[in-house]
Amino acid sequence: MIRTTSILSSSEASKMAGGLGGECSTSSSPRTTPPVSHHGPAPARRNKLRPWLRHRPGKLQHLHFTIFILLACCLSFSSAYYIKEEMVEDVDASGGEDSELFGSAFASLAKTGTIVIDQRPPPVPGSWRLASEEESIVQRRDLAASPAASHTASMTSSSSSTTESPSPLPSLFDSGYSSNITTSCSSFISNFLSNSTFKSCYPLSLLLQNSQSFFQAERSLVRITQTLDATCAADLETCTAVMNDLASNITSTDNCASDLSSGNPLVEQTRLGFISYPTLYKASCLRNPATSSYCFADAITNSTNPTDSYIYYLPLNSSLPGGSLPTCSSCLQNTMAVYDSAAADRSQPIASTYVGAAQMVDLNCGPTFVNASLPAATTQNAVAPGAMVPSLWGTAPLLAVGLVMSGWL
């Protein structure tokens, strides 16, 4: 056997060595780059993964920021709850000390008279129920028959008690009467106000226009009932004689003649009160047949229809205002009947105001509700309401003319 030996050149030997080395390195080490395939999906997958790898750090930062915010909120709420619990414990612990401090401060102030501490127990609330109409009538009668019971109010346990007395009856001219009148007229008023017989009459005809306290009493049914009890307890015949005498004397030149001639309203109202005393006495003392209460009290306290009270000013020469619609009741009918009878005396002021008021009442309540005409006159040649009684000085010119005429004859 003949062996053939080929001698390789150096260049060929190096090529062979390089080829073997390449094969060895290729077979021993993994490939970092996949071979190019004829299929198309491989490049598309790489394009989808590259954006996710590019934006992944931003999403992680957003997640970390959200977790940080949640932890901060939890820490804030837990801190606030802890502080609140600590404050409540401090307040509970110091509550007893503060109450003792305030108690001692109040006690020291009370000893010095700076404040007053009411140590009485709180009042026990009572039971309430609506009273029936019959019970209300009985209660008003009891209040009118007996003065209101006084009660004692204790200011402190160591101070003296104060007692509230029943409200006094309204008084005449409690706002004063000496202003803008003559001295003689002021003396005349002072004299009859101090007269015991006059005071026993307690005339409503004068209280209506010359008493501020009577105006206040009109707001209370109890007080106005007490006032009417005192008025209606007077003797009508005796007091009428007293008022007639005063009505005559007030026009004297020694008393209030000059005040009347100058139109002083207070003096004129006083004169009308004297004249209209019997008329207003009879009208104000009428009672409601259904409730037995005073008709005047019901009218004067009727806030829903204030025109009911206007009827009682007719005897004082005050006309009924236009548009007045007094309540059509038995009280109104009986009151107008009193006025109708009094208007027969033409010297009474009601004679000049009755017809107009009666016509308005009939217009509201019916054509035959009251008599709308004056009755037959019972007093002849009477002085007209509001007219002045002529004095000697007023008749002097007429006497002089008469003497001259007689001399000529």
VOKOLVEX-804841 format. One line per 10 residues: number of its first residue (from 1); for each residue x, y, z of C-alpha. Coordinates in pm, 1 decimal. Example, Ala and Ser with C-alpha at 12.3 -4.5 7.8 and 13.67 -1.06 7.14 Angstrom:
1 = 1230.0 -450.0 780.0  1367.0 -106.0 714.0;
//
This chain:
1 = 0.0 0.0 0.0  135.0 320.3 -111.2  66.6 615.1 119.9  22.9 946.0 -42.8  137.4 1229.2 161.4  39.9 1573.3 67.3  225.2 1861.0 188.2  8.9 2154.2 260.3  122.0 2496.2 222.5  114.6 2738.9 510.7;
11 = -172.8 2932.4 364.3  -389.3 2628.4 324.4  -306.6 2510.4 673.8  -421.3 2839.2 819.6  -751.3 2825.7 631.2  -815.9 2478.0 757.3  -736.7 2578.6 1111.8  -967.6 2877.7 1084.8  -1247.7 2665.9 956.2  -1215.9 2417.9 1237.3;
21 = -1197.6 2694.5 1494.5  -1509.4 2855.3 1360.1  -1695.5 2530.3 1375.9  -1582.2 2471.6 1731.5  -1676.9 2815.8 1850.7  -2009.9 2793.9 1681.7  -2094.5 2464.5 1832.3  -1973.0 2543.2 2184.1  -2118.5 2896.8 2244.8  -2490.5 2989.7 2213.8;
31 = -2603.3 3224.0 1952.8  -2692.8 3572.6 2063.8  -2882.1 3661.1 1752.0  -3143.6 3423.5 1621.2  -3109.7 3324.4 1263.6  -3308.6 3501.9 1009.1  -3617.8 3302.5 935.9  -3831.8 3316.5 632.8  -4136.2 3354.3 858.3  -4254.9 3713.9 924.3;
41 = -4381.2 3723.5 1296.9  -4042.0 3745.5 1463.7  -3970.0 4112.8 1377.2  -4329.3 4213.6 1475.6  -4291.9 4059.5 1823.7  -3973.2 4253.3 1880.9  -4153.5 4576.2 1783.0  -4431.7 4509.5 2040.3  -4192.6 4439.1 2326.2  -3968.1 4738.3 2272.0;
51 = -4234.8 5011.3 2364.1  -4325.1 4827.4 2688.2  -3959.5 4811.1 2784.0  -3924.9 5179.6 2698.5  -4225.9 5305.1 2916.5  -4198.2 5066.1 3208.8  -3992.8 5302.7 3434.8  -4267.9 5580.7 3417.0  -4544.6 5342.3 3522.5  -4340.8 5222.7 3815.2;
61 = -4289.9 5581.4 3929.6  -4667.4 5649.1 3914.9  -4736.9 5335.6 4120.4  -4480.1 5436.9 4379.4  -4633.4 5788.3 4407.7  -4984.8 5644.3 4461.4  -4863.1 5414.5 4737.5  -4687.6 5710.9 4903.4  -5009.3 5920.2 4901.9  -5210.9 5636.1 5057.7;
71 = -4953.2 5588.3 5331.1  -4953.4 5964.3 5405.8  -5335.1 5971.6 5437.1  -5338.2 5672.0 5668.4  -5071.6 5833.8 5883.1  -5268.2 6162.2 5903.2  -5593.9 5993.1 6007.5  -5424.7 5780.2 6268.5  -5243.9 6085.0 6412.2  -5567.1 6287.9 6430.7;
81 = -5752.6 6006.1 6606.3  -5471.5 5970.0 6857.3  -5464.5 6343.5 6933.3  -5844.6 6348.9 6977.9  -5833.2 6063.1 7227.0  -5562.5 6239.9 7424.7  -5759.4 6565.9 7437.5  -6077.4 6390.1 7554.6  -5885.1 6223.5 7834.6  -5739.2 6559.4 7939.0;
91 = -6083.4 6724.5 7945.9  -6232.4 6438.9 8146.7  -5948.0 6456.5 8390.7  -5978.0 6833.9 8440.8  -6361.4 6850.7 8448.2  -6393.2 6797.2 8821.1  -6130.3 7058.4 8901.2  -6302.7 7320.9 8680.7  -6645.0 7261.9 8838.4  -6498.2 7299.6 9185.3;
101 = -6321.9 7617.8 9075.2  -6639.4 7771.4 8929.5  -6841.9 7665.8 9231.8  -6604.8 7836.8 9471.8  -6596.8 8148.4 9250.9  -6976.3 8171.5 9247.4  -6992.0 8120.4 9620.9  -6743.9 8400.2 9687.8  -6930.2 8634.9 9454.9  -7256.9 8552.0 9626.3;
111 = -7109.5 8636.7 9967.5  -7000.1 8979.2 9846.2  -7343.2 9050.9 9700.5  -7218.4 9071.1 9343.7  -7453.5 8805.1 9208.4  -7756.6 8617.7 9334.9  -7774.7 8240.4 9312.2  -8115.5 8077.5 9306.0  -8071.2 7755.0 9499.3  -8431.1 7646.8 9473.1;
121 = -8508.1 7323.7 9285.0  -8642.3 7367.2 8933.2  -9021.1 7395.0 8910.3  -9216.7 7084.6 8831.4  -9403.2 7123.2 8501.5  -9776.6 7096.6 8547.9  -10034.1 6933.4 8333.1  -10230.9 7154.0 8095.3  -10568.3 7113.3 7934.3  -10805.9 7336.1 7743.4;
131 = -11081.7 7481.0 7958.7  -11439.4 7466.1 7841.2  -11649.0 7773.9 7778.5  -11840.8 7721.0 8103.3  -11518.7 7696.8 8304.7  -11389.1 8017.6 8145.4  -11705.2 8203.0 8243.6  -11682.6 8079.6 8602.7  -11315.8 8178.0 8620.1  -11390.1 8530.5 8494.2;
141 = -11664.8 8565.1 8753.1  -11433.7 8456.6 9033.1  -11163.8 8697.0 8920.1  -11412.0 8981.3 8901.1  -11569.1 8905.6 9239.4  -11249.9 8880.9 9440.5  -10918.0 9063.2 9398.3  -10631.7 8870.9 9253.4  -10440.4 8677.7 9513.7  -10101.6 8815.0 9589.9;
151 = -9804.9 8589.0 9567.8  -9467.5 8604.5 9730.3  -9151.9 8578.7 9528.3  -8836.0 8495.7 9720.3  -8530.9 8658.4 9569.0  -8271.8 8464.2 9774.5  -8275.9 8237.9 10076.3  -8125.5 8513.0 10291.9  -8308.7 8818.5 10152.8  -8657.3 8936.1 10246.2;
161 = -8953.2 8838.9 10026.9  -9145.9 9084.5 9808.9  -9523.2 9065.9 9763.3  -9706.2 9173.4 9448.7  -10037.5 9343.5 9521.3  -10333.1 9348.9 9280.7  -10319.0 9614.7 9013.0  -10497.8 9932.9 9124.3  -10800.1 10058.5 8938.0  -10740.9 10318.8 8666.1;
171 = -10736.6 10677.7 8784.5  -10857.2 10999.1 8624.5  -10616.9 11255.2 8478.3  -10313.6 11038.5 8558.2  -10124.7 11215.7 8277.9  -10181.2 11556.2 8439.6  -10436.3 11831.1 8384.9  -10272.3 12155.8 8498.9  -10112.6 12230.7 8161.3  -10273.5 12493.6 7936.5;
181 = -10567.8 12557.5 8167.7  -10647.3 12846.5 8397.9  -10578.8 12837.3 8768.5  -10947.5 12851.0 8853.4  -11024.8 12554.1 8628.7  -10734.2 12355.9 8772.3  -10868.7 12418.4 9122.8  -11216.4 12309.4 9014.1  -11081.4 11978.5 8882.6  -10875.3 11919.8 9196.6;
191 = -11179.7 11978.7 9416.9  -11411.3 11727.8 9251.2  -11134.5 11466.9 9220.1  -11088.5 11476.1 9597.8  -11462.6 11457.4 9667.0  -11553.9 11122.5 9823.8  -11899.0 11108.3 9663.5  -11752.0 11167.5 9319.1  -11484.9 10901.5 9372.1  -11749.5 10647.0 9471.4;
201 = -11921.1 10701.2 9135.1  -11605.9 10603.1 8942.3  -11748.5 10738.1 8612.7  -11658.9 10544.1 8299.9  -11768.3 10843.9 8092.2  -11463.1 11035.4 8218.6  -11220.7 10742.2 8214.9  -11271.6 10677.7 7843.2  -11092.0 10995.6 7735.4  -10900.1 11118.1 8040.1;
211 = -10710.1 10818.7 8180.7  -10391.2 10662.7 8051.7  -10416.0 10375.8 8301.7  -10766.1 10295.5 8175.2  -10621.7 10264.7 7824.5  -10374.8 10008.7 7958.6  -10650.6 9822.6 8145.7  -10846.3 9782.0 7822.3  -10585.9 9529.6 7705.9  -10675.0 9285.4 7985.4;
221 = -11016.3 9124.3 8022.9  -10959.2 9074.6 8395.4  -10860.1 9435.6 8464.6  -11137.1 9587.8 8255.6  -11387.0 9359.8 8428.9  -11265.5 9480.4 8768.1  -11300.7 9840.0 8648.7  -11655.8 9781.7 8528.4  -11744.4 9616.7 8858.1  -11642.7 9934.8 9040.0;
231 = -11829.1 10153.9 8791.3  -12152.1 9955.4 8796.7  -12150.2 9926.9 9177.1  -12222.7 10301.4 9207.8  -12574.5 10431.3 9272.1  -12700.1 10564.5 8939.6  -12946.7 10816.9 9080.3  -12704.0 10969.7 9330.9  -12414.9 10986.6 9085.7  -12632.0 11133.1 8809.2;
241 = -12724.4 11421.3 9040.8  -12355.6 11475.4 9122.8  -12256.4 11477.3 8754.5  -12537.3 11717.2 8659.7  -12423.6 11957.5 8929.8  -12062.2 11940.0 8807.0  -12171.8 11987.7 8445.0  -12346.4 12307.2 8547.8  -12059.9 12436.7 8762.8  -11784.8 12376.4 8508.1;
251 = -11933.5 12641.8 8279.2  -11915.0 12905.6 8552.2  -11678.2 13198.5 8504.7  -11534.2 13114.7 8845.8  -11430.6 12773.3 8719.4  -11365.1 12678.1 8354.4  -11575.5 12911.3 8137.8  -11272.8 13074.1 7974.4  -11113.9 12734.2 7907.9  -11431.2 12613.3 7739.1;
261 = -11458.0 12925.7 7527.7  -11096.0 12884.6 7413.9  -11166.6 12524.8 7308.7  -10946.0 12343.1 7560.2  -10997.4 11975.1 7465.3  -10938.7 11831.8 7812.4  -11194.0 12062.3 7974.4  -11448.3 12001.7 7697.8  -11407.1 11623.7 7731.7  -11459.8 11659.3 8105.7;
271 = -11784.9 11850.2 8052.0  -11909.7 11586.7 7805.1  -11820.4 11315.2 8055.2  -12041.5 11481.2 8317.8  -12336.8 11514.4 8079.9  -12318.3 11162.2 7931.1  -12263.7 10982.6 8263.0  -12609.6 10816.2 8291.7  -12606.8 10705.1 7926.7  -12265.3 10539.5 7943.7;
281 = -12344.0 10392.3 8285.1  -12641.3 10203.3 8140.7  -12456.6 10102.0 7823.2  -12133.1 9985.3 7987.2  -12310.9 9780.1 8254.1  -12502.2 9567.6 8002.9  -12409.7 9199.9 8006.3  -12390.6 8943.4 7730.3  -12693.7 8716.0 7777.2  -12498.3 8416.3 7647.9;
291 = -12184.2 8448.8 7863.5  -12289.2 8691.7 8141.3  -11976.5 8895.6 8071.4  -11985.9 9270.7 8024.5  -12071.1 9371.9 7668.7  -11825.4 9660.2 7699.3  -11545.9 9422.1 7806.0  -11613.9 9191.9 7511.2  -11611.7 9483.4 7266.9  -11306.6 9663.9 7401.1;
301 = -11093.2 9344.9 7403.0  -11207.8 9221.0 7060.9  -10886.5 9248.0 6860.6  -11040.7 9091.0 6549.1  -11296.4 9373.5 6513.3  -11180.6 9694.6 6685.2  -11483.9 9885.4 6554.1  -11691.8 9721.4 6828.2  -11540.0 9964.5 7078.6  -11627.5 10272.3 6869.7;
311 = -11992.4 10236.4 6969.2  -11913.3 10341.9 7326.8  -11773.5 10678.6 7219.4  -12101.1 10792.6 7060.3  -12234.4 10945.2 7388.3  -11918.0 11159.1 7403.0  -12016.2 11338.5 7080.7  -11786.9 11118.3 6864.5  -11940.4 11001.1 6536.8  -11897.1 10645.9 6413.4;
321 = -11614.9 10642.8 6153.3  -11711.4 10566.3 5796.7  -11678.8 10202.5 5698.6  -11720.7 10077.2 6055.3  -11873.2 9728.8 6071.6  -11946.2 9647.8 6436.4  -12036.2 9290.0 6520.1  -12409.0 9226.9 6481.7  -12486.5 9083.9 6823.9  -12740.1 9116.9 7101.2;
331 = -12492.1 9339.4 7286.3  -12485.8 9586.0 6997.0  -12863.4 9579.6 6968.0  -12917.1 9641.9 7340.7  -12653.2 9916.7 7351.1  -12812.8 10102.1 7060.0  -13149.9 10070.1 7236.3  -13000.7 10251.5 7537.9  -12875.2 10526.5 7307.5  -13211.0 10549.6 7133.9;
341 = -13383.6 10611.4 7464.6  -13120.7 10863.1 7579.6  -13143.5 11057.8 7252.1  -13492.6 11170.7 7353.1  -13313.6 11421.7 7575.9  -13178.2 11657.0 7315.3  -12926.0 11799.9 7563.0  -12742.5 11468.1 7557.2  -12453.0 11446.8 7305.2  -12588.5 11112.5 7183.5;
351 = -12877.1 11300.5 7021.3  -12638.9 11436.3 6755.5  -12450.8 11111.0 6683.1  -12715.5 10840.3 6714.5  -12890.5 10860.9 6376.9  -12574.9 10836.8 6165.4  -12446.0 10542.1 6368.0  -12783.3 10363.4 6359.5  -12799.9 10391.9 5981.3  -12452.7 10235.6 5946.2;
361 = -12550.1 9953.7 6182.7  -12868.8 9880.2 5987.1  -12671.0 9883.6 5663.4  -12446.0 9612.7 5805.0  -12685.9 9409.3 6018.0  -13021.2 9456.9 5846.2  -13272.6 9738.4 5792.2  -13466.1 9669.3 6113.4  -13177.9 9573.7 6341.4  -13200.4 9904.6 6534.2;
371 = -13419.9 10212.3 6519.3  -13252.6 10458.3 6282.5  -13449.4 10770.0 6378.3  -13457.2 10995.1 6682.6  -13734.0 10940.3 6935.4  -13969.2 11215.8 7037.2  -13795.1 11489.5 7233.5  -13860.0 11501.3 7606.2  -13663.2 11820.0 7684.7  -13771.4 12147.2 7526.9;
381 = -13534.6 12438.1 7457.7  -13235.8 12228.6 7559.8  -12880.4 12341.4 7500.9  -12740.2 12178.2 7190.9  -12452.4 11934.1 7248.2  -12120.2 12115.3 7249.6  -12279.5 12457.8 7264.2  -12164.8 12706.7 7525.8  -12400.3 12827.5 7793.6  -12425.3 13206.5 7737.6;
391 = -12270.5 13407.8 8017.2  -12368.8 13746.6 8151.2  -12102.1 13915.6 7938.4  -12240.7 13750.4 7629.3  -12592.0 13889.0 7692.3  -12480.3 14240.6 7790.1  -12490.5 14379.7 7433.0  -12843.1 14249.8 7388.3  -12953.4 14412.7 7714.6  -12799.6 14744.2 7610.1;
401 = -12982.2 14736.9 7278.6  -13307.8 14661.5 7459.6  -13263.9 14955.0 7696.2  -13190.2 15192.8 7410.6  -13495.7 15075.0 7220.2  -13716.4 15117.7 7525.1  -13580.8 15474.2 7572.2  -13667.6 15557.9 7216.8  -14012.9 15424.5 7262.6;
//
